[in-house]
Amino acid sequence: MFFDIETSYCQGWFWQPSYNTRITTDQIIKESAIICICWKWEGEKRVNSLEWDKGNDKKMIKKFYKELLQADEVVGHNGDKFDLKWVRTQFIKHGIESMPEIKTIDTLKIARSKFKFKSNRLDYIGKFLGFGGKIDTGGIDLWHDIIQKNSKRAMKKMVTYCKRDVELLEKVFLKLEGYAKPKTHIGIQMGNDKCSCKYCGSENTYLKDRTILASGNMRACLKCKDCGKHSTVAMSVWNNKQAKDLGRK
């Protein structure tokens, strides 16, 4: 699942705007909430969306919880630090007491750890990789129109903006994916053996190289002929597969 959220701002009391103004939690008169959630499943064209009900995100959150439970992996940009924490906070607020552990992939973490982009923002990476950037929201007025005026037109624009983020997220992830360790062996999930591709599940892999670890163990470096990505398995696993294949012939 590729997903993104948009949130509202807190509303509260203060005397004068300033970088040095300290606003405490007892000055909040209305808590922030999730305005909309958009998501899509890998391989599907449709981007799904849910919206709050005039500032109340309870129904939306409970619907999204059911969707989230269907995911094997959840992908977000800064998702571990922002989106998923937001979602969990609203879950517990609205009576969802627990949720199972879900494998998460954060493209921001991949960008920071594996690359030297001039910026790690999704907008920049999307443009850098040739996918284009995010949609221009027009600024804070869009949030004002949704939060203060309940504008349907503004909400439609917000959802369109969020959907574009999800589409861009998937494209960026699929481009960066080959540089990060997969969290699920797709081949085994599909019922294939360990020598199948960890990324796409294809059995069309071949031995590209061998590497010897400090322990003295040897690993087979495989490449997938279908998706082009690399993976490794114990040399003994690869040799056993070759022996079985010869036996079948």
C-alpha positions as CSV (number, residue, x, y, z in Angstrom):
1,M,0.0,0.0,0.0
2,F,1.2,3.5,-1.0
3,F,-0.4,6.1,1.1
4,D,-0.4,9.8,2.1
5,I,-2.4,12.0,4.5
6,E,-3.2,15.7,4.8
7,T,-3.9,17.2,8.2
8,S,-5.5,20.3,9.6
9,Y,-3.9,22.9,11.8
10,C,-4.6,23.4,15.5
11,Q,-6.7,26.4,16.5
12,G,-6.0,28.3,19.7
13,W,-5.6,31.5,21.7
14,F,-2.5,33.7,21.5
15,W,-1.8,37.4,21.9
16,Q,0.8,38.2,19.3
17,P,2.4,36.3,16.5
18,S,6.2,35.9,16.9
19,Y,8.9,33.2,16.4
20,N,9.5,33.6,20.2
21,T,5.8,33.1,21.2
22,R,5.3,30.1,23.3
23,I,1.9,28.4,22.9
24,T,1.1,25.7,25.4
25,T,-1.4,22.8,25.0
26,D,-4.0,24.6,27.3
27,Q,-4.2,27.3,24.7
28,I,-5.5,24.9,22.1
29,I,-9.2,25.3,21.5
30,K,-9.5,22.9,18.6
31,E,-7.2,19.9,18.0
32,S,-5.9,19.2,14.5
33,A,-7.2,16.2,12.6
34,I,-6.7,14.3,9.4
35,I,-8.5,16.0,6.5
36,C,-8.1,13.2,3.9
37,I,-6.3,9.9,3.4
38,C,-5.3,8.6,-0.1
39,W,-3.9,5.2,-1.0
40,K,-3.3,2.8,-3.8
41,W,-2.3,-0.8,-4.1
42,E,0.8,-1.7,-6.2
43,G,-0.2,-2.8,-9.6
44,E,-3.6,-1.1,-9.5
45,K,-4.4,2.2,-11.3
46,R,-7.0,3.5,-8.9
47,V,-6.1,5.8,-6.1
48,N,-8.6,5.6,-3.3
49,S,-9.5,8.4,-0.9
50,L,-11.4,9.2,2.3
51,E,-12.4,12.6,3.6
52,W,-13.3,13.9,7.1
53,D,-16.9,14.9,7.9
54,K,-16.8,18.6,8.5
55,G,-13.7,18.4,10.8
56,N,-14.5,15.0,12.3
57,D,-12.2,12.2,11.1
58,K,-13.7,9.3,13.1
59,K,-15.6,7.5,10.4
60,M,-12.8,8.0,7.9
61,I,-10.2,6.6,10.4
62,K,-12.2,3.5,11.2
63,K,-12.7,2.8,7.5
64,F,-9.0,3.2,6.7
65,Y,-8.1,0.9,9.6
66,K,-9.8,-2.0,7.8
67,E,-7.9,-1.1,4.6
68,L,-4.5,-0.9,6.4
69,L,-4.9,-4.4,7.9
70,Q,-4.9,-5.8,4.3
71,A,-1.5,-4.5,3.5
72,D,1.6,-6.7,3.6
73,E,3.8,-3.6,3.4
74,V,3.0,0.1,3.8
75,V,5.0,2.7,1.9
76,G,5.2,6.4,2.7
77,H,7.5,9.3,2.3
78,N,8.5,10.2,5.9
79,G,5.7,7.8,6.7
80,D,7.4,6.3,9.8
81,K,7.9,9.6,11.5
82,F,4.8,11.5,10.3
83,D,1.9,9.8,8.5
84,L,1.8,6.5,10.5
85,K,2.2,8.3,13.8
86,W,-0.7,10.6,12.9
87,V,-2.8,7.6,11.9
88,R,-2.0,5.6,15.0
89,T,-2.8,8.7,17.2
90,Q,-6.2,9.0,15.6
91,F,-6.8,5.3,15.9
92,I,-6.4,5.4,19.7
93,K,-8.3,8.6,19.9
94,H,-11.3,7.0,18.2
95,G,-11.3,3.8,20.2
96,I,-9.1,1.4,18.2
97,E,-7.0,0.1,21.1
98,S,-4.4,-1.9,19.1
99,M,-3.2,-2.9,15.7
100,P,-0.8,-5.6,14.5
101,E,2.7,-4.9,13.5
102,I,2.9,-3.9,9.8
103,K,6.1,-3.8,7.7
104,T,6.8,-0.2,6.7
105,I,9.0,1.2,4.0
106,D,10.0,4.9,4.2
107,T,11.3,6.3,0.9
108,L,12.7,9.3,2.8
109,K,14.9,7.0,4.8
110,I,16.1,5.2,1.6
111,A,16.8,8.6,0.1
112,R,18.8,9.8,3.1
113,S,20.8,6.6,3.6
114,K,21.5,5.5,0.0
115,F,21.7,8.7,-2.0
116,K,23.0,12.3,-2.1
117,F,20.0,14.1,-3.6
118,K,20.2,17.9,-3.3
119,S,16.9,17.6,-1.4
120,N,15.1,14.6,0.0
121,R,11.7,16.1,-0.5
122,L,9.3,13.9,-2.6
123,D,8.7,16.9,-4.9
124,Y,12.4,17.3,-5.7
125,I,13.2,13.6,-6.1
126,G,10.2,13.1,-8.4
127,K,11.4,15.9,-10.6
128,F,15.0,14.7,-10.5
129,L,14.0,11.2,-11.6
130,G,11.8,12.6,-14.4
131,F,8.4,11.9,-13.0
132,G,7.4,15.5,-12.4
133,G,6.6,17.1,-9.0
134,K,3.7,17.6,-6.6
135,I,0.6,19.8,-7.5
136,D,0.7,23.4,-6.2
137,T,-1.9,23.8,-3.5
138,G,-1.8,27.6,-3.7
139,G,-0.8,27.9,-0.1
140,I,-2.5,28.1,3.3
141,D,-5.7,29.5,1.8
142,L,-6.6,26.0,0.7
143,W,-6.5,24.8,4.3
144,H,-8.5,27.9,5.5
145,D,-11.2,27.2,2.9
146,I,-11.6,23.6,4.1
147,I,-11.3,24.1,7.8
148,Q,-13.1,27.5,8.2
149,K,-15.5,27.4,5.3
150,N,-16.1,23.7,4.6
151,S,-15.6,24.4,0.9
152,K,-16.3,21.3,-1.3
153,R,-14.3,22.8,-4.1
154,A,-11.2,23.2,-1.8
155,M,-11.6,19.7,-0.5
156,K,-11.7,18.3,-4.0
157,K,-8.5,20.2,-4.8
158,M,-6.9,18.8,-1.6
159,V,-7.8,15.2,-2.5
160,T,-6.4,15.7,-6.0
161,Y,-3.2,17.0,-4.4
162,C,-3.0,14.1,-2.1
163,K,-3.7,11.5,-4.8
164,R,-0.9,13.0,-6.9
165,D,1.5,12.5,-4.0
166,V,0.5,8.9,-3.8
167,E,1.1,8.3,-7.5
168,L,4.4,10.1,-7.3
169,L,5.4,8.1,-4.2
170,E,4.9,4.8,-6.0
171,K,7.0,5.9,-9.0
172,V,9.8,7.1,-6.7
173,F,9.7,3.9,-4.6
174,L,9.9,1.6,-7.6
175,K,12.9,3.6,-8.8
176,L,14.7,3.5,-5.4
177,E,13.6,0.0,-4.5
178,G,16.6,-1.8,-6.1
179,Y,19.0,0.0,-3.7
180,A,17.3,-1.0,-0.5
181,K,16.9,-4.4,1.1
182,P,13.4,-5.7,0.6
183,K,11.4,-6.4,3.7
184,T,9.4,-9.2,2.2
185,H,10.7,-12.0,-0.1
186,I,8.1,-11.7,-2.8
187,G,9.2,-14.9,-4.5
188,I,8.6,-17.0,-1.4
189,Q,5.3,-15.2,-0.8
190,M,4.3,-16.3,-4.3
191,G,5.2,-19.9,-3.5
192,N,8.6,-20.0,-5.3
193,D,12.0,-20.9,-3.8
194,K,14.7,-18.7,-2.2
195,C,16.5,-18.3,-5.5
196,S,13.5,-16.5,-7.0
197,C,13.6,-12.7,-7.1
198,K,13.0,-11.0,-3.8
199,Y,11.5,-7.9,-5.5
200,C,9.2,-9.2,-8.2
201,G,8.9,-12.9,-7.4
202,S,10.2,-14.1,-10.8
203,E,12.0,-17.4,-11.0
204,N,14.0,-16.1,-14.0
205,T,17.2,-15.4,-12.0
206,Y,20.8,-16.2,-12.9
207,L,24.1,-16.3,-11.1
208,K,25.9,-13.1,-11.8
209,D,28.8,-13.3,-9.3
210,R,29.9,-14.9,-6.1
211,T,31.0,-13.1,-2.9
212,I,32.9,-14.5,0.1
213,L,32.0,-13.1,3.6
214,A,34.4,-12.5,6.4
215,S,33.1,-15.7,8.0
216,G,34.3,-17.6,5.0
217,N,30.8,-18.4,3.8
218,M,30.1,-17.9,0.2
219,R,27.0,-16.2,-1.2
220,A,25.5,-16.3,-4.7
221,C,24.9,-12.9,-6.2
222,L,21.8,-13.3,-8.4
223,K,20.2,-11.0,-11.0
224,C,16.6,-11.1,-12.1
225,K,16.1,-11.1,-15.9
226,D,12.6,-9.7,-15.6
227,C,13.0,-6.7,-13.2
228,G,16.8,-6.3,-13.4
229,K,17.3,-6.2,-9.6
230,H,20.0,-7.9,-7.6
231,S,19.8,-10.2,-4.5
232,T,21.9,-12.8,-2.7
233,V,21.4,-16.2,-1.3
234,A,23.7,-18.8,0.3
235,M,25.8,-20.5,-2.3
236,S,24.6,-23.8,-1.0
237,V,21.0,-22.8,-1.8
238,W,21.9,-21.9,-5.3
239,N,23.8,-25.1,-5.9
240,N,20.9,-27.2,-4.5
241,K,18.6,-25.4,-7.0
242,Q,20.9,-26.2,-9.9
243,A,21.1,-29.8,-8.8
244,K,17.3,-30.1,-8.7
245,D,16.9,-28.4,-12.1
246,L,19.4,-30.9,-13.6
247,G,17.6,-33.8,-11.9
248,R,14.3,-32.7,-13.5
249,K,15.9,-32.5,-17.0
